[in-house]
Amino acid sequence: MADYIDKNILCQAYVHVELPEGMTENQLEEIKSQLSTFATLRGKFFVYDDVIVDVEFKEGSLKAYITIAGAIYIAIGQYGSFRSGVDFIYTDVKRLAESIVAECLFMTRARHEAIRRTEARTGVIGSLKILVDDMNQLEGSVGEISVEEAARRVKKIKDDADQLLINVRSDEDAAEIQNELDDFSTNLPDRWPHPPENRPDPLAIVSYYDAISDLRKSYGKKKTGSPKMPVRKIVDIKPEG
């Protein structure tokens, strides 16, 4: 098992297949070697050169766990802005995980009846992509959605950000994400726009104010000082079985 305690799992491929009858131990070792090489070369190409690639096998019917781990801020820094970088790296790691699964099936000649289970997962990148999409959608909806809906979306963004940062292993990555949340929370309007002739319920106005205040207290450095860092934990995303 590779040591990526301070790195984030950017993507992971899991394959569980029944091996063909008559496959020798030497043939199986060759498959393992080729799969490790395949994952390493493509991990370095799709993500960045110093990414960590860990390939773990279990005996019997072939079970392979291929994990690509690294620093989010380095991966997305190749693409320009934070949010566009998240979009690009999500596409790359999703393609990477799917290609590793497909290559493993090809190497083992596993067709439908031999496949027990496969997964192509995007780790924290997938959660970060959802968060960024929600931020973009809310910014694009200023003045177009109700105050109630705006409050609901702000609360969801904060809840999702809290959960994401619990699972982020690197302090540098956490700081980058928090900086983006800082900019986002600062740029949201203090009062959500609404037509003068359609004033919302006072409770909805209070709900939005509370939601935006909570977000800024947690992540708005420009207004409230240093953001509060959620307690992070290490989460193993391997599937059972």
N, C-alpha and C positions, 0 to 999 in steps of 0.2 A: 504494500500500500504506500503510495507516494505521500510525502509530507506536505500537505497544502493547508495546514491549520490556519495560516493567516491569508489564504487566498480564497476566492469565491468560486464555487462550482458554476462555470459558465454554461456547460451543457453536459449531458450524460446519456449514453446509449446503453441499453440493457437488452441482451438477447439470450433466450433460452430455447434451444432446439434439441431434437433427438438426432444423434449422429447416424450416418448411413451404416448399414451392416457391413462388417468387414474392414472398417477403417482402423488402421494400425496406430499404435502410439506415436510412431515417427511422423505419420501423416498429420495427426492431431497437433503435435508440437510445431510442425511446419505452418499449419493454419494459425496457431497462436502467434508465431513469430511474424508472419505476414500481416496479420491484423494489427499487431502492435506497431509495425512500421507504417501501415496505412494510416492509422489514427494519429500517429506522431507527425507525419509529414503534412497531413491535412489540417491538423490542429494548429501547426505553426503557420500554415498558409492562410487559413480563414480567420485566425485570431491575431496572434503576434508571435515572434520568434521564441520568446522566453516562457511561453505558456507551459504549464505542467500537464503532461498526459500520463494517466495511470490506467493500465489495463490489468484487470484481475479476472482470473478464471477459476471456476469450480469444477470438480471432476464429475464423472458420470455423463449424463446428458450434458451437452455443452452449455454452461452458463457463463456469459461474459459481461463484465461491467467495465465500460470504457468512460472515464471521467476526464473532462477538460477543465482545468482550473487556472485561474489567473487573477489579475487586477482589472477591475471594470474600468477604472479611470484611464489605464493605458490602452485598453481595447477600444474604447469609444473616442479616445483622444486623437486617433488617426483619421477621424471623419469630420472634424470641425466642431460645431456646437454640441453641447451636451445632448440635447433632445434628438437632433438628427443622428448623432452618434449612436444613441440607444436604438433607433429604428434600424440602422445599418447592421449593428452588431447582432441584434436579435435575428435578423434575416440570415446572417452568416452562421450563427451557432445553431439555428434550427436546421439549416441545410447541412451543416457538419454532422449533427447527431443523426439525421436521417440517412446520410450517405454512409456512415459507419454501420448502422443497422443493416442497410442493404448489402454492403460489402461482406459483412459477417454471414448473411444468408447465402450469398453467392459462393463464398469460400467453402462453406459446409454443405453446399448443394441442397439446402433445406427448402422444400416446397411447402405448400399449405399444410399437409397432413403431419409434417415433422416440426412445425413451429408451435412451441408451447406458449411463448409470450415474447413480445418485443415492445420496447418503449424508447422514444426519442424525446428527451426532456431538456428544457432550456434553463433550468436552475433559477437563480435569482434574476437573470436577465429577463425571463418571461414575466416575472412579477414587476420588474422595473418598467418593462414595456407597457404593461397595463396602466401603471401609475402615470407615466408620461402621456399616454393617450387620453386618460381622463383629465389631466391638466390642460392639454391642448383643446379638448372639447369644451371644457368650462370657459376657458379664455375666449373661444370662438362663439360662445353663447351669451356674452354680456349684453344685457338688454333684450334678449330674445326669449329667455325662459323666466318662469316665475321666481319670486323671491324664495318661496318654499322649496322649489327644485334646486335652486342655487345653494341653499343651506344644506340640503341633503347631499349634494355632490361634494361640497367642501368637507363635510363630516366624513364621507367615504374616503376622500383623498387622504385626510389625516390618519384615519384608521389604517388604510393600506400602507401609508408611509411608515407608521409606527411598526407594523408587522414586518415590513420589508427590512427595516433597519435592525430589527432584532436578529434577522438571519444573515446580515452582511458581516463578514468576518474581518474585513480589512478596515482599519481606521481611515486610511486615505480614501477608500471608496465611500465610506459613510460620510466623510466630509464633503465629497463632491456632490453626493445626493442631497445633503442638507443645504448646500449652497444653492442648488437649483430650487429647492423648496423655499428657501429664503427669498429669492427673486420672485418666485411665483406668488407667494403670500403677500409680499410687499406691493406687487402690481395689481392685485385684485382690488376692486373698488370698495371703499369703506361702507358705502351704501349701495346696495344692488339697484341698478336703474329700473324704473317702472313707469308706465304712462301716468301722467298727472291725474287723468280721469279714472284711473283704475288702481287706486291706492290699495296695497295689500293689507291683510289683517295685521294688526300690531304685533301679534304673537309671531308671525312669520318674520317680521323685521327683526325682532329680538332674537329669533332662532338663527338668522343669518349673521347678525352681529356676534352672537356667542360662538358660532362656528368659525368665523374668520378670526376672532380673538384667540380661540384655542389653537388654531393653526399657527398664528404668529407667535404665540407664547412658546410653542414647541420649536419652531423653525425660523422665525423671523429675527435674525441677528441684527438687522438694521434698526429694528424698533425696540427690541427687548433684550439686547445683549446676546451672549453666547447661547446657541440652541441647546436644549436638553437632550442628551444622548440616551436613547432607549437601551436597556440592558440587552446585550446580544448573546446569542447562544448558538452552538454548533448543531446543525440539523443534518442528519444522514438521510439522503433522499433515495437510497437504494430501495427497489421494490422488494417485497417479500417473495419467497419462493426460490 
